[in-house]
């Protein structure tokens, strides 16, 4: 669960493959589904809110399909993704958590026997 500056609360619902959005008082606003056919532990494991002043983007970690989706925060549209299943650099094995620092670097943490942290350096102006 993450709270945006405008008071919207973004909640992961792993096994239903969705992100739900609420107001701080609990009022339901909207929901978005991703990879609806994903079984197992589901397609939405964590959310990070991008650091630009308008918080334009969300990152959504998908631990079952082992990727991070870049979403438009206003409507949930997927505009990009990175990562794939594997054990090498840039690949994931059950990506579980992530964070974005003040310079746009993304840090990811993996569970199960992945047991590692990776840092992805922002090299493009696309999300600025």
Secondary structure, 3 states (H helix, E strand, C coil): CEECCCCEEEEEEHHHCEEEEEECCCCEEEEEECCCCCCCCCCCCEEEECCCCCCCEEEEEECCCCEEEEEECCCCCEEEEECCECCCCCCECCEEEEEECCCCCEEEEECCCCCCEEEECCCCCCCC
